[in-house]
C-alpha cells in the first residue's frame, strides 16, 4: 500500500466512513467492517477493532492484525488454489485502530445453493473444497511463521484417541461465510485466518457439523482421504466437534449423524488409520 493510498484512507476515516449496506463476510464479533474504494480503483475492507467485543479485548484483536503481517505473505507462497489476503496495514485514527486489507467479492458457500447445483457442479466444488484442505494440511509445520500455536479449544491432548490423526496447519474457523464462491460456484477465496493454528486435521472438517451440513461431510471426506491417504470418518469429526461442548443441540446433531452415517458413535475408537 502506497503512502498516498494510506493518506486517502485516513482522510476517509476522519471524514466518516459511509455506512455499509451489510457486513459482508467478515466477523462482527471482533471487528466492525467498512468498505471503501480509493481513487486508484482498489476496493478495501477496513476492520475497526472493537473496544466492546464480547469475545476479545481490543489489544487482542490488534495483536491478530499484527500476526496477519507475516501470515498473509506466507499464505501467498503456499499455492493453496484459492485467493487469500495479500497484506494488511494497521492505521490509527480518531482514537480507533483499523486493520486494512483488500476487499474480496463473492458469496459464502451455502448448503441451500449447493443443493440447487447440477451433480457435476457439486462434484467439482467438493473436489475443490477437499483439495484446499489437503494443500493447507500439507504445509510443513516447521515453515510456519511465528505466532501459530496449537489449537486453543478445550484441553488438547495429542495422545487422545480422537486426536491421533497427525498435527497439521489448520484454518481454524468453522464458518461457511469464510469460504467464498464465484458465480459458477467455484471456491475462489478463503479468509478470516485469525484462528489459524496447529492441531488434528479432522478439526477443519468440523465446519460441516457447526454449519449443520452433515450430508456434505462424507462427500468432502471421501475426496480428502483419497488425496491425503487418510481414513477419517464422519463420526470422528462429529465427536471432535461435540467434544468442544459449544453446541446446544448436541443430542440432535448426534441423532442425525447416527442416522446418516450408520456408524456407532463409539466405533471410531477402533479406527487405526487417520
N, C-alpha and C positions, 0 to 999 in steps of 0.2 A: 504494500500500500504506500503510495507516494505521500509526501508531505502535503501537497495541495489537496489530495483527497481527504487526508486527516483533518485539515483545516476546514474543508467544506462540511464534513460530518460534524465537527464541533460546532460550527455555526448553526447547522440544522438542529442540533440538540438544544443549543441556547435559545433558539427561536421557538422551540416547542415542536416536537416531532408530531406528524399527523397521526391521528388515531387509526389504529389498524382495524381493518374490517373483520379480521379473525385472527386467531393466534397461530395460524399456520400449523406447522408440525413440531413446534418447539415446546419444551416442558414449561408450564406456567408455575410449577412448584418452586423452582429455584430462581428463574429469571422471567422478566417481562419482555416479550419480543416486540420490536418495531421494525418496519421495513422502509427503506429509503433508496431512491435511485439517484446516483451522483451525476454530475454533468458529463462524465465520460461514458454514460450509458450502463454502468455497472449497478446491479441490484445488490443491496446489502441487508443483512439482518443485524440489528443492534439489540443485544441482550442486556437489559438492565438488571444488575444483580439486586435482588430484593433484600430489603432490610428486615422484612417481616415474614420471611419464608417459614412455613411450618416444618420444613424438612432440614434446613441447614442455615447456619449463620451467614451473614454477608461475606465474612472473611473466608469461610469455607467455599462459598460459591466462586469468589475471585481466585482462590487457590486452584479451583478447577479450570478457570480460564487460563491461568498460568501454565498448567500442565498441558493444555492444548498446544502451547507454543512449540513444544517438542514432539507431541504425539501426532499432530496433523501432518507435518513434513514426513514423519516416519511412515504414516499410513500411505502417503503418496507413492512411496517406493515399493510397496508390497504387492502390486499387481493383483488387487482383490477382485477385479472385474466389475466394480461399481465406482461411482463417484463418491469421494469423501471430501470434507472441507480441506482446503489447502493451507490456510493460515488464519490466525486470529490476532487482532490488535486490541489492546486494552486502553481505553480512554477514560479520563475523569473529567466531569463537567457538572457544574451546578450541584456539587456535593454528591453526585451519583457516579457509579462505576459501570462502564459498559464494556462488554466483550463484542467485538465487531467482526463478522465473517461474511463471506459471500452467501447470498440467498439461494436456496435450492427451490426449484419449482417442481410440482408434481403432487400426487395424492398418495396417502398411505395405503398400504395393502389392506384390502377389505375382504373378509370371507364371503360377504354378500356379492361383491363384484366378481370375485373369483368363481363363484358358483355359476355365474352367467356366461363364463368363457366356454369356447369350444374345447373339447378334450385335448386337442393338440396344443392349444394355448395354455391350458392348465399344466400339461406335462412340461412344457417349455419353462414356465415360471417355477415349477417345483425344482427342476434341474438347476435353474439359476440360483434359487434360494440355497439349495444344498451345496452348490459349488462355492458360493460366497463363504459359507461357514467352513467348508473344508479348507479353502485357501487361508482364511483367518486363523483357523486352528493349526495350520501348518507353519505358521510364523515361528521361527526359533526363539525360545524364551530368552536365551542369552543375548539376543539382539534388541530386546525391548528397551525403550527409553526409561530413564529414571522416573519413579513415581507410580509405576504399575505394580500393584501389590496383589496379595492373594484375596480371593473372593471374600467379601465382608459379612455376608448374611449368615445367620445362625453360627453355631460353633462348628467350624470347618475341620473335620477330622479326615486327613488324607488317607488314613488306613481303614476307614469305614467301608463296608461293602459297597454302599451306594456311590462312593467316590472313586472306586478303583477303575477308572476309565482313562487315566492319563491327564495330567495337568496341561492345559493349553491356554493360549491367549484368547480371552472372551470379549465379546462386545459388551455384554453385561446388562443391557436394558431390555427387559421383556415387554416391548410395546410395539405393536404393528405400525404405529404412526411414524416410527423412526426408519421405516423401510419404504422408500418412495418408488412408485411405479410410473412409467410413462403412459402415453395414450394407447399404446399397443400392449400394455401390461407386461412390460419388461422391468425387472428390478434394475433400477439405474442409479440409485443413491442411497447411502446409509449414513446417518448422523447420530447426534446425541451420544458421544463417546465418553461422557463423563464417568460412567460406571465401569469402563473398561478395566479388566483385571485378569488375574490368573486363577484357574480353577478347573474342575472337571468338565469335560467337553459337553456332557449332556445338559449342563446348566443353560447354555444358549438356546436349547430347544424348549425350555420352559415357556418361551413365548407363546406356544400354541395352547398351553394349559391356561396361562394367565389371560390370554385373549379369548378363551372359551371357544377354541377352534380345534377340538380334538380330532375331527375327521381328517384334517390335513397332516397331522403329526406323523402317522405311519408312512404317508407318501414321501415326505421330506426325508425321514429317517432311512427309508429304503434306498433312496438315491445317495444319501450321505454315507451310509455304511458301505456301499459299493466303492465310493471314492476313497474313503478313509481306511477301509479294511477292518471296520469295527462291527459290533453286533449289538448296538444299543436298541432296546425295545421301547415301545411307547410307555409301558407300565413303569419302566425305570425312570423315565422323565417325569411321569405323573407323581411318583413317590418323592422324587427330588424336589419338585415344586411344593408339594404339600408339607414337606419337612420344614419349609420356611415359615409355616404357620401364619401366612398372610392372607389366606383365602377363607373368607367367612362361609363360603358354600362348599367346604371341603368334602362333605358327605355326598353332595350332589355330583361333584366332579368325579369322585371315586366310583360312584354308581354308574355314571355314563361311561367311564373308562373301562370298567369291567364288562359292560355290555358290548362296547365297540371292539375291544381288543381280545376279548375272550381269554384273558390271562388271569391267573390267580394273583392277587395283589402281592402275596409273599413270594411268588415264584422266582422273582428276579434275583433273590439271594443265591439261587442255584446257578445263575449265569456265570460262566467262567471267562468269557471273552468280552471285552469292552473296547 
